[in-house]
Amino acid sequence: MQRPGQPYFSSRRDFFHRIVDGLQGAALASLLGADLYGSDLVQPGRHDSRIYDLSPKKPHFEPKAKAVVQLFMNGGPSQIDMFDPKPALQKYAGTIPARDLLTDILFSKEVGGVMPSSFRFAKYGNSGMDFSELVPHMAECADDIAMIRSMHTNHINHEPAIFTMQGGRIASDRPALGAWVVYGLGSENQNLPAYVVLDDPKGLPVNGIQNWQSAYLPPVYQGTRFRSEGPPVVNINPHSELPKQVLEAQRNLLRWLDDRHRGKRPNEPNLNARISGYELAARMQTAATDALDLSSESEATKEMYGMNDPVSRSFGTRCLMARRLVERGVRFVQIYIEDQIWDNHFQIDKELRYCCGKTDKPSAALVKDLKRTGLLDETLVIWGGEFGRLPIAQTIGDPATAGRDHSPSGFCLWMAGGGVRGGTVHGATDEIGHKAVEDRVSVHDFHATILHLLGMHDRDLTFSRHGLDERLTDQFPARVVSEILS
């Protein structure tokens, strides 16, 4: 029970708010500063040898890339209308699709005939890579891009296909790609999260925060969301300014209390992650604000990223943030768009123009800016979704409103920088762009290639669970797509 005149402290935060009043704070700083800083009261072995932290880890071999920026286009971008021209579609226009193609149709009552693309294609760069009029800015990066036209996956629905692209299986309880990467490599910057997510202010993508979960990996490896509007992290700034000595004493005492608490509770990854999160939050107060403050960027740079256009401003802002994060040592950055804007079942001409207007210029700007700053050689940029679209119309009767259904059997994605051989086109789909038929690349091959570029063997990146060694690529055999490597 509280005695009369005795201050009541409901939490450690209340305690520290009270001790900074008057001379008490200065006295405590003087008495505890030297004793607690670097104190050996907590004996070695309590958690200093913790395996599960974000300190830099040595890769299996010399890496080509040190960081990854993944531009995730959830919804299924139409490869036929952007990256994979198919003249044969004109020949078969309006004809009923073959039976094998029908197996990939989700909405069987809305099937139309074979539908050519309505967008013009041209060849770009010294490589002569094909791009449609929808993506003129990406086309300017043709000689820096490796285009994979033979991707395929194993599910036709968004949710399981996204889980596969992010975690390697259709199950929802798998660690995300970014979590695996920071588990294997840690981070070069201990004042910022190793794995940062920049989702769209308009709303979360399909599968929500499960897209960047750590699942059975320790929670310290999950993605950290940064906001692109307002403060990057809520409540990151202190409510009141404290003298430096008092702030140091406060943090040292907290660290000592945390160590004692943790020492009595070994093998508690959730506790370790929470304490590590609080410690990181304190270090982030300056680092995160600086990293995401775009006021120092030139007007020319902002224009290059499309930040002066209301349609592309949000995505462009986050692409520029991604460049600033990787140049400060953040290991893995993911950028999402709202919901699944690429899911163009109807009015594909109109909807694709919006999707590309939002993402084309910023995506290309990121590649160009990383190249300008010398970071592209060590930063891997990935652009793509969970699957593509079919070469037939999806319609409810009016051809003017036609769209395309999901296509898991053949689709495109591209990679740039970080050991990728630019100007490369790998693989091919069939005559009408339905199935990957030449140099096929599975999602597991894709994951193995990313890990390889980061200096890791996919078979050697393991986590012991229930007596088994779990892997990102453990469901099917995976191969590194060496044909696209420099």
N, C-alpha and C positions, 0 to 999 in steps of 0.2 A: 504494500500500500504506500502511496505517496505521502510523505510527511509534510506538515505545514512549512512553507518556505523552501522546500526542496524542489529544484527544477525537474520537470518531467521530460524524459527523452523517449519518444515513441519509436525512434529508429536511429541508426547510425548517422543518417543525414541530419536529423534534428540535433544530435549531439555535436556534430561538427559546425552546424550553423550557430549553436550557442557558444562554443568555445572561442569563436573568433571575435566575440564582443570584447571591447576594451583591451586590457593588458593580458587577458587570459591567453589569447591566441599567440601573441608575441612570446609570452613565457613558455607556452608549450612548444613553439617552434624552436626556441633556444635550447630547451631541455631535451627534446626528442630528435631534433634534426640529425645530429651526429650519431646518436645511438641507433636510430632505426634505419638510417640510410646505409645500405650494405650490411645490415645486421646479420649476425650468424646465429641468432636465436633459433631460427628454424634450421634444423640440421640438414646437410646434403642427403639426397635420396628421397625427400618428402615428395617433391614433384619436379625438381630441376631436371631429372632425366626423363621427363615426360616425352613420349614419342609424338604425341598428338598436339603439335603446336604449328605455328606458321613461320618458323625460322627457315631460312633457305636450305634446301636439301640438294644433295649432289645428284645430278641425273645419271642414268645408266651409261650414257656416252655423250660425246660433245654434241650439243643441240644446235640446230639451225635457227630456231625461234626461242625467244625468252618470254613472250607474252602472246595472248590470243584476244582478239575482239571478234565476237560472234554476233552477226546481224541476223537475228532469227525472224524469218518471215512466216509466222504461223498462219495457217490457212491453206497453203498449197499454191504457190505462184505457177502461172501457166507457162511452162517452158516452150510450148508451141507458139505462143504469141510474143516471146521475148528473146529466147536464146537458141532455139532449135527449129529452124525453118524447114518445112516439109512441102515442097512443090506438089507432091503426089496427092495432097489433100484436094487440090483443085480438080484433079482427074476423077476422084471418087466423090466429089461434093454431092451431098444429099442422099447417097446410097445407104442402104441399111448396113450397119456394122456386122462384121463377122462374129461367129458364135464365141470364139475365144476371147474376143474383146468384151463381150457381154458379161463375162465372169467378174470384171472389174467395175461393174456398174452398181451404184448404191441405190439410186432412185430409178427403178426399172420402168415405172409408169411415165417417166418424163423423157424417155430416150428419143432423140431425133436422129437425123442422118449425119454422115461425116461432115464436119464443118471446118473449112479452111480458115486460116487467120486473116483478119481484115487489116492487119498492120504490115507496113512495108519493111523489108529487111535490107540491110546493106552490109558490106564487109569493111572492117576497120583495122587500123594498125598495120604494121609490117607483117603480122601473122595472118591477116585477112579473116579475123574472127567475125562471126555473124551476130549482129544485134538488130533488134527491131527499133522502129521510130519511138517506141515507148521509153527507151533507156539510152538517150543520146549521151548522157554524162558517163555512164558506165562504159559505153562504147569507146570513149576516149582513153580508157584504162586497159584496152584490149591486150596490149603487150606486157602488162603486169599481171594479168589474170590467167589462172588455169581453170578452164571450164570443163566440168565433168558432166557429160550428157547421158551417162549410163547408170545413174543412181537407181536403186530399187529398194523397196522396203516390204514389210510383211503384213501390213494391216491397212484397211481402207478407211477407217474412221479416224477423226482428228486426235482424240484423246490418247488412244493406244499408240498411234503413229508418232505423236509428239513424245510420249514416254520413251519410245524406241530411239528416236533421234537424240533425246537428251540423256537417257540412261542405259540404252542397249537392249532393253526388253519392253514388251507391252505392259509389264506390271508397273504399278504406281509406287512401289516401295524400293526403288533403285536410286542410288546416288547419281546426281547430275554429272555430266561431263566436266563442268567447271570444278565441282567438288573433288573428283578424281585427280584433276590436274594439280590443285593446290595441296591435296593430300600427298602427291608424289614429289612436288617441288617446293612447297612453301612459297614465301614471298620475299622479294628484294626490299620491300618497304614495310617496316613494322609499325608505322604510324598511320597506315591506311589498310583497309581490308584487302585480303589477297584476291578475293572473288567478289566483284561488284556487279550489281544488276541495275540497269537503267530502264525501268519499264515505263510505259506510256501514261502520262497523266490522265488520259481519257479512260483508262481502265486496264485491268489485268488481262494477260493473254489466257487462252484456254489452258486449263490445268492449274492456273493461278500460281501460287508460290511453290507448288510442287516442282515447277520447272527448274528451280535452283536449290532443291533440298539436298541435304547430306545423307538422308535415310539412315542406313546402318553404319556409315562412316561417322566418326565423332563429330558432334555438332559444330565444332570450331571450323569445319570446312564448308559449311553451307554458304550460299550467296548472301551478300548484304545489299539491301535495296538503298539506293541513293535517289533522292528526288531531283528532278530537273527544274522544278519551280520552287522558289523560296529556299529556306535552309536545306542543305542536302540531307541532313538527318535531324529529325525532330529533337528539340531540347539539347542540341549539341553545344550551344553556348551557355556558359555559367550564368546564373541569375544575378550574381554579384561578383565584383572584382575583389580578389583577395591579395594581400601582400605575398610576394613570391615565397618567402620563408614559410608562411603559414600554409600555403598551397602544397609545398613540398612535404611539410610535416604531416598534413592531412593525408596525402597520398601514401606516404611511407607507413603511417599507422594503419591505414586501410589495408595495405599490402601485407603487413604483419598479421593483422586479424584474419585476412583471407587465407594466408598460408597456414595459420593454426587451424582454422576451420577445415581447410582442405586436407591437412595432414591427418586429421582424425577420420576422414572419409575417403580412403584410397579407392581407385578404380571407379570413379564417378564421372564419366565423360560429360554429362550434362552440367554438373557443377563446375568442372574445369572450363567448359566452354563459356558459361555465364560469367565466371570471374575474368576469364581472358577477354570477354566482350566488354566488361566494364573498364578493364585496363586499357583496351584499345580505344574506347570512347574518350577516355581522358587524353590520350595522345592525339586523337583525331581533331580535337577542338581547333587546332591551328591548321593541321595538314589538310583536312577535308575541305575546309573553307577556301584555302589557297588553291587546291587542285581544281575546284569547280567554280572558281571565280573567273568568269570570262571577260571581265571588264578590261583586262590587259591585252586581249586579242585585238588585232587590227580590224578595221571595217572591211578591208578586202578579204580577210579570212572569214569573217562572219557571212559575207556575201557568197563566198565560195561554198560554204556549208548550207546555203539556202535559208539562213536565219532571218532574212528580210522578207521572205514569202510566208504568209500565214499558213499555207498548206504544208510546207516542208520545215517550218521553224522548229517544231518540237523535236522531230527526228534529227534535224541538223544540229540542234543544241546538244543532244545526247551523243551524237557522233564526235563533236568537238570535245565534249567532256571525256569521252573514251580516249582520245589522243592524249589529253592532259594526264589522265590516270596512268596509261601505260608508260608515258615518259617519266613518271615518278615511281615506277617499279611495281605497279599493280600487275598481278599475274594473268588474271582472266576477267574480261569485261563482256557482259551480255547486254544487248539492246533489243528490246521487244517493241512491237507495235500493238495498238489496242485490239483486244478481242481477236478476230481472225479476218482482217480486211481482205486477205487474198482468197477467201473462200467464195469465188465468183460463180455461183450456180446460175445466176441470171444477170442480164444486162452487163455482160463481161466487157464490152467495149467501154462503157461508161465507168464501171468500177475499176478496171485495170488502169485507166488514166489517172484516177484518184490515187491508187496504190503507188504507181510509179512516180506521180508528181510529189508524193510525200517522201519517197525513199531514194529515188535515183540520184539526184544531185548530192545529197548528204553522203550516200554510200561511196560515190566516186570521190568526193572531197576528202573523205577519210584516207583512202588509198593515196591520193595525190599529196595530202599534207604529211602523212607518214613518210612518203618518199622524199618530200622537200626537207624534212627535218632529219633525214638519215635513219629513221626508225623502222622503215618498212622491211629492211633486211632482217630484222630480228623480231618483227611483229607479224603474226599470222592473222589475216583478216578472212572471215568466212561469211558467205552470204547464201541463204537458202532456207527452205521450209521443210515440213515433214513429208510432203509428197508433191506431185504436180497435178496437171489436169488432163482429161481425156481429149482425143482428137474428134470427138463427136459432140453434137449439140445436146444440151439439156434444155428442154423447152416445155412450156405449158400451153402451147398452141400458137403463140405469136412469135414468129421467127425474129422479130426485132428485139425481143427480150431474152434471147437465148444466152446461155452460159455454158460452162463445162463442169462435169462431175469430177470426182477425185480420181487420181491416177497413181497408185502405188507401184506399178510395174515398170515405169520409166519416167525419170524426171531429171532436172538439172540443178546443180549448185556450183558456185565458184569459190575459189580460194586465191589469195594474193599475199605476196611477201613471205617472210619467214622460211625460206628454203624451197619455195614453190617456183617452178619454172614458168615464167610468164609467157603469154602468147601460145599456150598449149590447149588443145581441145582433145579430151580423152573420152573414148567410148562413143557409142552411137545407139540410137533407138531404131526400130524398124521403119519401113517406108512411110508410115503415117504417124510416127511418133508415139506409138502406144507402149511397146515393151522395149526394155534395154536388151540388146542382142549382141553387142560387140564390146568386149572388155568391161563386163558388168562390174559394178562397184556396189557392195552392200553397205548398210549403215555401219556394220562392224569393221569393214575395210576402211571406211571413212574415219572411224574413231582410232583405229590402229595407226593410220597415217598421221593424224594430229599428234598422237602421243610420240610417234617416231620423230616428227619435226621438233618436238620439245625435248628430245633426248631420252625417251623412255621406250623400252620394249613392252608392248601391251601384255605379253604373257608374264612379265616379271613385275608388273604393277599389281600387287595383290593385297587383299585385306583378309585376315583370318577371322572366320565367323562360323560358329557351330561346327568346328573341326574341318572346315573346308576353306580353300583359298578362293575368295571371290575376286572377279575381274570385271572391268568394264566390258570386255569382249569375250565373256566366257560362254555365251550360249551357242555361238557358231564359230567355226574357224574364221580367222581374219587374216588378211594380208595387207601389207603396206603397198599403196598404189605408187610404186617407184617411178612410173612413167611420167608423173607430173612433178617430180622433184628435180631441183637444180643440181 
